C-alpha cells in the first residue's frame, strides 16, 4: 500500500474582497479591448497602405482569427468611432482611428528601435514589440526616446 502523501499546506494569502477582484478583472478586460483596438487600427492602416483596402478576410488572416471574430470586433470599433464600414466595401479608418493607428505605429517603431539598440535580434524585437508596445506609459516612452537619442 502506497504511503499517504502529506496534505498540501494551506496558503496564507488573504482573500480579496469581491468588489476589488471584480475591479481588477474589469481593468484587465478594458486593457485587452484597448489592445485589440490598437492592433486593428494599426493593421487596417497597414492594409490600406499596402493593398489599397482592408477587408475582413485580410484581417482574419493577419490575426489568425475567424471571420466572425473580425466582424464582431469591427462592429465594436465602429461603435467606438474608430472606423466605418459600408456594405460590400472595405473598412475605412475615421480620423480618430487614423490618429490611433499613427500613434501605435510610432510606438511600435520606438520599441523595436529600443530593443535593437539593446542588441535584441530584429525578428525577436519585432515579435516582442507587439506585446510590449501596449503596456508602456508616457514616462517609459519618454525614457526610451531619451535613451535612443543618447545612444546615437
C-alpha positions, 0 to 999 in steps of 0.5 A: 500500500502506497504511503499517504502523501502529506496534505498540501499546506494551506496558503496564507494569502488573504482573500480579496474582497469581491468588489476589488477582484471584480475591479481588477478583472474589469481593468484587465478586460478594458486593457485587452479591448484597448489592445485589440483596438490598437492592433486593428487600427494599426493593421487596417492602416497597414492594409490600406497602405499596402493593398489599397483596402482592408477587408475582413478576410485580410484581417482574419488572416493577419490575426489568425482569427475567424471571420466572425471574430473580425466582424464582431470586433469591427462592429465594436470599433465602429461603435467606438468611432474608430472606423466605418464600414459600408456594405460590400466595401472595405473598412475605412479608418475615421480620423480618430482611428487614423490618429490611433493607428499613427500613434501605435505605429510610432510606438511600435517603431520606438520599441523595436528601435529600443530593443535593437539598440539593446542588441535584441535580434530584429525578428525577436524585437519585432515579435516582442514589440507587439506585446510590449508596445501596449503596456508602456506609459508616457514616462517609459516612452519618454525614457526610451526616446531619451535613451535612443537619442543618447545612444546615437 
